[in-house]
Amino acid sequence: MARFTFNLPDIGEGIAEAEIVSWHVKVGDMIEEDDQIADMMTDKATVEMESPVTGKVVEVAGDVGDVIAIGSMLVVIEVEGEVESDAESGPHEGAEPAAAAAPAPKADVVEQRIESETPDASDVDDAAKAVERKAAPAPAAKSAPEARHHDEDAKVLASPAVRQRARELGINLAEVRPAEDGRIRHADLDAFLSYNGAKGFGSAGATRADETIKVIGLRRRIAENMAAAKRHIPHFTYVEECDVTELERMRAQLNEGRSDKPKLTMMPLLIAAFCKVLPQFPMINARYDDEANIITRHGSVHLGMATQTDTGLMVPVIRDAQAKNLWQLASEIKRLAQAARDGSAKSSELSGSTLTLTSLGPLGGVATTPVINRPEVAIIGPNRIVERPMFVADGMGGERIEKRKLMNISISCDHRVVDGYDAASFIQEVKKLLETPVMILSD
């Protein structure tokens, strides 16, 4: 028997290390050549590692979440006969013992058993009542306290209506403290319920077991990027309200005659408006290298599109968005969103954005304060469309009240690069286009 050491290969230009995001094998497993060993995440992509030999896994590099350097030991495999090792000097000397490499138990299987109190036999007057209570079904058990305290209830001062309500609520009147003159009123029952003083009343929420979740993979990247963005970038956010009634009407008309074209959502129209205005505000479509102290103002709009996936937020990029028409934008939005969600997006499609658009759709809320996707200097967040009454011109010099569709647009900017006046002016120009949407399609 011989040992083959499989070192982590060079998996991308400029990549010095990679994070273990999942193991497909453990110590003791028998594997075949080309079987998956582990998934490794770099700054650019997640790469599947496959075994070059057949044999038994005898050592692994670490746990999920550990970061290992390119060229260091990933696994050691015991093989039949002699085999040339991937390492020059046998197994990696700094590796942890194999026993320590077994996967940690998952936090989501932690269980907590909540046991209800069992009434003591001393709480009943005689053995017959104890037997009856034990044999009774669960619903009948709720009425047992009421039966035990029937005599006490009879001595309490309360109106028939209050007594009836207390019975319906399962409240023992003997446990209710009246607010005045010794007589229990409806307000006293309300106060009793508010403080959850009655046994058997449900709590506000169910008790759940604590969970411990290791921050790894994409979630770790998101955490690091967001922390770096807030740590390095002085954010400011500007919000403006736009009347999108006519824009929605135009969108409906375009969809009616689209034939085999993709259905238009609000996103392609917003992107087209942004691209039309950005040449006037080149500092918005820029990237800031704060280490080299260089700002690059981009001529093309490579628009990042924040997309929620099962593993976390990803930002696929629409290349040269300014050169695409509405239908091309709609197709690209759909394609990239699907690729991000099913994991088929290429690393080149997940990097290089110059401006990011983030939208929560119908969950968008009244206003948002999005965090900038560093090293970009701005991020735009359209919010939920709502219908409200508005004063509009009646064409005869007066005004009338009309139901209109309104949407707030939020923009967060890097105050080191973008002045508040420029951000506000940019959004005001976008607002003009959205409220007169035919201008979006004009040359």
N, C-alpha and C positions, 0 to 999 in steps of 0.2 A: 504494500500500500504506500502511496505517496501523497503529499499535500500540495495542492495548487492554490497559490495566493492570487486572488483577483483584485487588482488595484483599480481605483476609480479612474477611468480614462479621461482624456481631455474631451469635454463635451460641448465646447464652444469657444470661440475666439475671445480671449480676455477673461475667461472664467477661471478663478483661482480656487473656488470651493463650492460645495453644494450641500444642501440640507436633505437629510433623510426624511421624506414625508410619509412613506409607508414601506413596510417589509412584506414580501410575499413568501419568505422562507424564515425558518428559525433553526437554531442549533439542533441537529439530529435528523433534519429532513433529508430525504433522498430526492435529488433533482436530476433532470435530464438536460442535455445540452439545449440551449436556446430557451429554457424555462426562465420566466421572470424572477429576478432576485429582489429588486427594490425599485421604488420611484424616487428620483432625486430632483430637487427643485433648485434652479439657479435664479439669477435675477431676471432671466429672459424666458425660461420655459421649464416645464417638468419633463424629465427624460426617464424612460424605462430602461433599467439595466437588465441584461440577459446573461445567463451563465454560458461561458464558452466551453464547459466540460460537463461530463456526467459524473456524479458522485454524491458524497454525503457532506452536508454542511457541518463543519466543526467549530467555526468561529465567525462572528459578525462584528462589524465595526462599532456599533453603538445602538442607541435607542432612537425611536422616531423623535424628530426634533433636533437631533445632534447635527452639527455641521462638520464635514470632513474635507480635507484638502485634496485637490486633484493629485493623483499619483500615490495616495496613501491607500492602505488596505481597506477593502470593502467587505470581502468574505474570504474565508479559507475553506477549501473543499477537499475532502479526502477522496482520492481516485484510485482506480485499479492500475497497477503497474507504475512505470516511471513516466513522469510528465514534466515538461519544462514549466517552471513557475513563472507567473506574471511578475513576481518580485525578484530582485536580484539576490536577496539574502533571506529567503524563507518568510515565515509569517511575520507580520508587523509587530515589532517589539513593544510598541506603546499601546497595543490593543488591550481592552479590558478582558477579563476572564470570560469564557463562554457562558458560564452560569449567570453572569450579570447581564448577558445580552438578551435574555428572554424578554418578550414584550411585556410591558407593564399592563396590569389589568385595566380594562376600560372603565372610565368613570361613570359611563352611562348605565352600567349594570349595578351600581350601588343601590341597595334597597333598604328601606327603613320600615320596620313593622310597628304599626300603631295599635296597641291593645287597649280595648275599652275597659273601663272599670266594671267589676262584677260586684253587685250589691252583696254585702255581708248578710249572713243568715240572721244576725242580731237585729237587722233593720225591720224584720217582720214580726208580727204579733204571735204567730204560732206556726207550727210545722206545716199545716195544711196550706197556709198562704205561701210559704216558701216553695212547696211542691207546685202549686198553681202557677206561680210566677215563672218557675223554670220550664214548665210545660207550655206556657203561652207563647204564641208567635210574636215576632218583633213588634208589630204595630200595637198589640195589646199591652206590651211592656211599657209603652209610653204613658198609658193611663193608670199604671200602678201607683205612681206618686200621688196622683189626684185622689185615688181611692183611699190611700193611707192617711191623707190629710183632710178628708171630707169633714170630719168633726171640727177641725181647726178653721176650715173655710167658713163653716156655718157661724162661727163666733165673730168673724170679721164684718165690720160695717161697710156695706157696699150695696148699690142699687141692683135690682134684677138685671138690668142691661149690662152693667159692669161685670156681674157674675157670669152672665152668658158669654160675654166676650173673652173673659179669662179662661172659661172652659174650652172655647174654640181655639185659643192660643196655647192651651196646655199649661197655664200659669197657676201656681199654687198661691192663692191670695194671702196665705199666712206669711209668705216670704216677701210680700210687697209692703214697702214702708209708705204710708200716706203722707202727703205734704202738709195737710192741715186737719184739724179737728178729729183725727182718728178715722175718718171715712175715706175709703179708696175710691178715686175717681178715674175716668179714662186717661187723664193726663198722667196719673201715677203709673198706669199700665204702660203708657208710652215711654216714660222715663225708665221703667224697669227693663223694657226691651232694648232701649238705647244703650244701656250699660251691660247688656247681655247677661243679666243676672240669673235668668232661669236656666236650670239644667235641661239639657236636651235640645236647646236651640242651636241651630247651625252657626258656625263661625263664618267670617267674611270670606275665607278662602280655604281650600284644602291644604293640608300639610304635605310638603314634598321633601324628599331627601336632598341633602346637599350634593352638589356635583363638583368635581375637580376636572377641569378641561385644560389640557396642555395646548398652548398657543403655538401652532406649527404651520408650516407651508404657507399658503396664500394668506391666511389670517395673520400670520406673523409679519408677512411683507406689508399688508395693509396697515397693521399697527405701527410698524417702523416708519412707513412713509407718511402716515398722518401725524405722528409725533414729530418727525423732522420738519414737516410743513408748518405746523403750529409753532415749533421752536424757532425756526429761522425766518419765517415770513410774517411781517406785521400786516394782518388782514384788515380790510374794511369791507363792508357790505352795503350796497345801495339797492333799494327796492322801488319799482315803479309799477303803477297799475295801467293796464292797456285794455282798450275796448276791442275785443276780437270778434264781435258779432259779424261784421262783414267778412272777416277772414274765414270764419267757420262756414258762412254761406258760400264763399268761393270754393272752399275745400269740398263741400257737398256737391257742387256743380261739377267740379273736376272729376270726382269719383263716379258720378253718373255716366260720364262719357269716356271712362278709362279703358273699356273693352278688356284686353288681356293684360293691361298694365297693373302693377301692384297697387293695392289700396293706399291712398294717402292718409297718413295720420298728421297731427300737428307738427311733428318733428321736422319733416323735410321743408315745410314752409318757414319754420323758425330758422333752420340752418341757412336757407337761401337768403333770408333777411339779414342774418348776421354777416354772411359772406359779402353781401352787397354794400354793407356799411363799413366793414373792417378796413378797407384801403384808406379811409379818412382818419382812422385811429390805429396806426401801425404798432403803437405801444401795447395794445391789447393782445394782438396776435404775436406774442414774443416769448422767448425763454431767457431766463437770467441765470448765468453761471456765477454764483456769488463767491466762489473760490477764486476764479480768474477775474472777477469783476467785469464781466462782459455781457452785454445784452444783445441778443440776436433777434432782430425784427424780421419775421418771415413774410415772404411775398405770397406763398401758397398757404392755404388753410388746411392743415392736417387736424381734423376735428376728432378729439377723443370723445367717446360716447360711453358714459358710465353705465354699466350693465350689471344687474344683480344676478348672481349664479348661486348654485347650491353650496359652493365652497367659499363664496364671498364676492366682493365687488371687483369687477374687472373692467378695463377701459380699452376696448378695441378702437382702432383708429380709421376714420374715413379719409383716405388719401385724396388730396386735391379736391376738397369739397366744393371749392369755388368754381370748378370746371364742370360740375355735374348739374343736370336739370332735376326737377322735382321727382320724376319717376326713377331716375338713376339713384338719387339719394334714398328713396324709399326702398329700393332693392338692396342697396348696400347696407342700410340700417338693419333690415331683416336678416341678411346673410351673416353679418358680423355678430349680431346678437345671438343667433343660433349657434355660431361657431364658438362663441365664448361660453355658452351654457353647456354645450356637449363636449367641450374640451378639445375641439379640433382647430382652434385658432392658432395660427403660426406666430412665432415670436415677433416677426416683423409686423404683424397686424396688431400687436399689443404694446408697441413702443413708438416714440417719435412724434407724439401729438404736440401741437402748438397752442391749442385752446381746447377746453373740455366743456361739454354740455352734460348736465346731470338733471334727470327728471324722474319724479316719483309717480307720474301719471295722475290718476284720480286720487292718489294718496298725497298729492303734492302740498297740501296745506295752504295757509294764507301767505306765508313767506318762509324762505329758507336762508340759512347762512352757510353755504357750501364751503368746504375746505379745498384750497387750491392744490392742484395736482403738480407738485414741484417737479421740474424747474420752470413750469409755466408760470405766468404772472396773473392769470385770470381764469375764472370758472363761472359759467352762467347756468342758472337754475330756473326754468319756467315752473310756475306753480299751478294749482288746480283751477280750472275754469268754473266760475260760479255765475248764476243769473241774479241780477239785482235791478231795481228800478233806477233809472237815470234821467236827468234832465237833458233833452236833445232839442235842437233847433227845429221849429215847425215849418220853416220855409217862408214864413210871413213876418219875420222879425221877432217872433216870440219863442217860447219854449213849451214843450209838452213832456210828460212823464212816460217813459217807454221801458219795457223790459229789455235789458242788454246782457251780453255775455262778457264777463270781465276776467282778466287773468293778470296776476302779478308776475313780474320778472325780477329775479334777484341776480346780482352779480357781485362776486367777491374778487377783490384785486389785491395785488402785492403793492403796498403803499410805498415801497422803496423805488418802484418803477412807474406805477400808474398813479396819477393825481386824481383826487375825488372829482374834480371838474371834468376830466377826460372820461371817466367812467360814467358819470351822469349824462354827459353829452352823447356818448355812444348809445346808451339805452334810449335816450330821447329820439335819436335818429331811427333806431330800430322800431320804436313805438309808432313813428309816423308811417313806416312801411306796413306794419301790422294793422293799423287802423285805416289805411288806404291800400289794400292788398294788391290791387292791380299794378301798383308800382313795383312790386316784387318781380313781376314777370316782364317788366319793361326793360329795354336796353339802356 
